Amino acid sequence: MSVTSGAEIVLSEVREEDLSVDEVLAAVRHPECGGIALFVGVVRDHDHGEQVDALDYSAHPSALATLREVCEQVGARHSVVRIAAVHRTGHLEVGDLAVVVAVAAAHRGEAFTACRDLIDTLKSTVPIWKHQQFADGSDEWVGLP
């Protein structure tokens, strides 16, 4: 755990194991916080009009450090108390959780704003790439630099 501008980064991981919404929610709970905003990214069954069968996430070796930096930046930009972010790597099936982020703040408005900033910055910054396999046998890489 680390405290940056008042925000405590309680969970920041890139892992191959299944993700848990309950784990992330429990990590950010705090008696000072009346608002917790949570975003859960789930593997959907389609993309660009194509049926998705499964996908694989790959992470650059710097992904964990970059994820931590993103959490710290969001904590510095917003009046929040706790931040958590976990992204999955490896093979995922339709319906699996790909990413779970949560932000706890005194009030819901700041929690919502910071949570959106967290997931948007994570997706645009952290070097994690998605390799989708489509039902027709084709595939596509998403998020490559």
C-alpha angles and dihedrals in degrees: 000000000000135000118225120176089337095309116115116212099215099170130018115158145147108202145161094221123094115279124237125211088197091056093052094043092050091048094059100040112117133164091237092057124088094169129057119175118195132188121195120190113203130189106253127206096242144036130179089359092303125117111247116213098182142322142214127220120210124190130204113235088252093056096098094049091046091049090052090050090051090052090050092048092050089048090053093048097049140045096247134139105206136017131190131179130173126176126190126226131189129043118346131183128212108288096027119128111252101177137006123189130172137181127193122203138160091259136028097240095061091042091054094046094047093045092054090048090049097052094040093049092044092052093047098041115027111087099237117133131201123218109195124199115206128208092246091061096257123120140200137201115221127196099019114152 
